[in-house]
Amino acid sequence: MEIADWRRRAMAHASVVAVGADDRPVAASLVALGRNGSTMIAYVITDPAWKGRGLGAAVVAASLEALPGTAVFAGVTDGNTPSERLLASLSFVRTGPVT
């Protein structure tokens, strides 16, 4: 249900898929409209075999480039340190829990 909800609100022009030499997806970012109308990085995923190569940061950076002048938010599950580091490296600032 949650993924179906995000898919309905996906912003295809700003969502990015990185592919390997064999044209298989290796990393992706999904940008979607939040329920309150905000723009947000809904999901970032990297194939485990490709982790540690900067692909997560690359797909999020490409998504941000497709959204010039737009405030973009990201939700991170508490304790997801890799995602926190990735977003901090792209100048995202932690604002606290969503209420």
Summary of the structure (lengths in Angstrom):
residues: 99
radius of gyration: 13.2
end to end distance: 21.0
largest distance: 42.7
contacts: 229
relative contact order: 0.17
helix: 30%
strand: 25%
